[in-house]
């Protein structure tokens, strides 16, 4: 039985607050987001059927390749993993967690995102910044997301 693991590549990045560097990693950020907001868990629950279809297609294609004598040096789950990663990024950039939160509570899931706080800009807290999708401040969390099937 294969187990789907959703996580992030651990990449270091630093933020400065009040002139002091505050180092952190994508793993630390992902842990906080999962504990407080259940981002990956919610994504999985909302996309479970689609993920299962990705897996079925990937396995069928790998099986067909094997029958046709084509050997591929990668995991038979590779295509499914790539599709899950793309689906997660679409989920985040479409701001679905915020839409889900507004539907359930009437409040945005991230006040900072709604205010437009954006650490990719020279002045991250200025009122002129447009609102952004929740969980996409620097973009590193979303870029480092990975889906991996383990036997």
Helices and strands as residue ranges (DSSP letters): E 3-8, E 12-17, E 20-25, H 26-37, H 39-67, H 78-93, H 96-105, H 111-115, H 140-143, E 145-150
